[in-house]
């Protein structure tokens, strides 16, 4: 390669890194500012720990993608970290919706109070006509399992991909049936589709009591990042497969595809950080007092204790040796814990609004003077 061509390539790479670096810096800056506001107004910890965990999505994705651009050999490791947190964020959103409603036992009660059955959304209602909510406990647990399987499948597929890559039978973007990429992405697609479908039907069954919490923008904040990241990678792989994306000098088509994908994610996370300010406003938790960030630990930033509890309930050790417990047994096993959690929720509410009542399906707030 001549010196002029090499110089153009280096100039392009520098411009690409500057653009990605600026986008990453702004995304991290805006996300950090919003997270800081939530931590300073830590008035509803059981909800906010899930929200803060979701807000970390944009900076984690942006930083990981930028590192992949700067140090391409680290790309497989960075992809693994992104895949792990992507799955975890979907779980956090489901857990947040459950928390908005007062816990799993309360979700079961609200579904039982529905005056009409809930059916599958179109087009699945054309082939499956039976209602989904005839067994409320089974419905809630089915949604929870559907979401949490993605938390396991996504990083598992990433680890398998890394092993196949070391064995020389995995090339990112190679859709050949003799390589592992096609099969891993197919499993990932089925898993993420099932997880998001479970989120949709859970919201559909509990739409009315969730309305005061404005869940649709929050759901879009998750869905757009997860779907955009996944299908963007698949689309670039298809373009490379049909030689629309080709090698550039010493860069292989795989390197070019990966670089474009990481560059786009850095830029897109800037808009994700902006959107998070609208979807998860800290003002909802402003009670006129400011706390200390130092009092909020790592667990509160990522809801780690909640995740450990949920995974312990969904995959108890005894399942390795015995049959799975009935959904109702799993749900009602958490009732005592949710009673204690409800006391914590009531203690978190400050100001004149204290008692939360439910009339039919719609949650209402009762003031002290009522």
C-alpha positions, -999 to 999 in steps of 0.1 A, spaced: 0 0 0 14 34 -9 21 61 16 -8 84 4 -34 56 8 -20 47 42 -22 83 53 -58 87 42 -67 55 61 -50 68 92 -67 102 89 -101 85 86 -94 63 116 -84 94 136 -116 113 126 -137 82 135 -121 79 169 -126 116 176 -162 115 166 -168 83 187 -148 98 217 -169 130 217 -201 111 215 -191 87 243 -179 116 265 -212 135 261 -233 103 267 -214 95 299 -216 131 311 -254 133 306 -260 99 321 -238 107 351 -256 140 357 -290 122 357 -278 94 379 -264 119 403 -297 137 405 -315 104 413 -289 96 440 -293 130 456 -331 126 457 -330 90 469 -366 90 482 -379 58 467 -349 34 468 -369 3 458 -378 19 425 -348 41 419 -322 13 423 -338 -3 392 -340 31 374 -303 39 381 -293 4 369 -312 11 336 -295 45 333 -261 29 334 -269 12 300 -260 42 278 -225 49 294 -216 12 296 -225 6 259 -208 38 248 -175 31 267 -174 -6 257 -179 3 220 -152 31 222 -127 7 238 -134 -18 210 -127 10 184 -94 20 201 -82 -15 209 -98 -39 184 -84 -71 200 -105 -63 230 -137 -63 210 -148 -98 219 -144 -90 256 -163 -58 253 -191 -75 234 -194 -100 262 -198 -72 288 -224 -54 267 -243 -86 262 -244 -93 299 -256 -58 308 -281 -58 279 -299 -88 293 -297 -75 329 -313 -42 318 -344 -60 304 -347 -78 338 -344 -44 356 -373 -30 336 -396 -59 344 -386 -56 380 -393 -19 380 -429 -25 366 -435 -51 393 -422 -26 419 -445 2 406 -475 -21 413 -464 -32 448 -448 -66 442 -456 -98 426 -483 -108 450 -500 -75 443 -497 -80 405 -515 -114 410 -543 -96 429 -547 -69 403 -550 -95 375 -576 -114 394 -596 -81 397 -597 -77 360 -633 -76 348 -625 -90 314 -599 -116 304 -567 -106 286 -558 -122 253 -526 -124 233 -519 -94 211 -522 -95 173 -512 -116 154 -508 -144 180 -544 -141 190 -553 -155 156 -538 -189 164 -540 -189 202 -575 -178 212 -575 -188 249 -572 -160 274 -538 -155 291 -550 -145 326 -572 -174 337 -544 -184 361 -530 -152 375 -501 -168 394 -490 -188 364 -492 -157 341 -470 -136 363 -444 -163 367 -445 -171 330 -437 -134 322 -409 -134 348 -393 -166 334 -396 -152 299 -378 -121 308 -351 -137 329 -342 -164 304 -327 -136 282 -305 -126 311 -290 -161 310 -291 -168 272 -275 -135 260 -242 -137 279 -242 -175 275 -243 -171 237 -216 -145 239 -193 -169 258 -200 -197 234 -192 -173 205 -159 -164 222 -150 -201 225 -159 -208 189 -139 -177 178 -108 -192 196 -115 -225 178 -116 -207 144 -152 -215 136 -168 -182 145 -165 -150 124 -186 -120 134 -209 -112 105 -203 -145 87 -237 -160 80 -223 -192 66 -241 -223 79 -207 -239 86 -198 -212 111 -212 -204 145 -223 -168 140 -256 -177 123 -268 -201 149 -258 -179 179 -276 -149 164 -306 -170 157 -308 -181 193 -303 -146 205 -331 -133 183 -355 -159 196 -345 -151 232 -348 -113 229 -381 -116 210 -395 -138 237 -383 -115 265 -398 -84 249 -430 -103 241 -434 -112 278 -429 -75 287 -456 -65 263 -482 -90 275 -474 -81 311 -479 -45 304 -511 -52 284 -526 -72 313 -518 -45 339 -521 -14 317 -545 5 338 -527 3 371 -494 11 354 -507 42 336 -498 66 364 -462 55 361 -459 63 324 -443 30 315 -444 33 277 -415 58 273 -395 37 298 -402 5 278 -391 23 246 -359 33 263 -351 -4 267 -366 -17 235 -349 8 212 -315 2 226 -318 -36 227 -334 -40 193 -314 -13 176 -281 -28 188 -291 -64 178 -306 -57 144 -280 -31 135 -253 -58 140 -273 -83 119 -280 -58 91 -243 -49 89 -234 -86 88 -258 -91 59 -243 -62 41 -208 -77 46 -221 -111 34 -232 -96 1 -200 -76 -3 -217 -42 2 -192 -38 31 -158 -48 19 -123 -49 32 -104 -17 33 -66 -21 29 -54 -42 57 -88 -41 74 -109 -72 68 -146 -69 61 -152 -82 97 -130 -54 111 -149 -28 90 -183 -42 100 -173 -43 137 -159 -8 135 -190 7 119 -212 -10 145 -192 3 174 -190 38 159 -228 39 155 -234 27 191 -212 54 205 -232 80 186 -266 64 194 -259 62 231 -257 100 231 -293 101 220 -302 73 244 -288 94 273 -309 123 261 -340 102 259 -334 88 294 -338 123 308 -374 123 296 -382 87 303 -368 86 339 -370 121 352 -355 126 387 -381 153 394 -406 125 401 -386 117 432 -380 153 443 -393 157 479 -376 190 486 -346 175 503 -312 165 492 -293 135 504 -258 122 502 -244 102 473 -220 86 496 -248 68 514 -258 49 482 -238 18 476 -230 -4 446 -261 -26 453 -283 5 451 -268 14 417 -275 -19 401 -302 -35 423 -279 -65 429 -298 -78 460 -331 -78 441 -316 -97 412 -301 -123 436 -335 -128 453 -353 -132 420 -328 -156 405 -329 -176 437 -367 -178 434 -367 -187 397 -338 -212 399 -337 -227 434 -310 -253 440 -336 -280 446 -347 -277 410 -316 -297 401 -330 -327 419 -368 -323 420 -396 -311 398 -404 -274 395 -427 -260 421 -462 -247 411 -462 -210 401 -486 -202 429 -461 -217 454 -433 -195 441 -454 -164 441 -469 -169 476 -435 -178 490 -426 -141 486 -457 -127 503 -441 -122 537 -411 -105 521 -435 -82 502 -453 -73 534 -420 -61 548 -412 -44 515 -446 -26 516 -437 -12 550 -405 1 534 -424 17 506 -447 35 529 -417 48 549 -402 61 517 -433 83 509 -429 118 524 -452 148 524 -490 147 527 -495 116 504 -491 85 525 -517 58 518 -520 40 485 -555 26 479 -567 5 449 -601 10 435 -608 -18 410 -576 -18 389 -566 19 392 -542 29 420 -552 60 438 -534 82 463 -553 93 494 -542 124 513 -540 127 550 -570 150 552 -593 126 532 
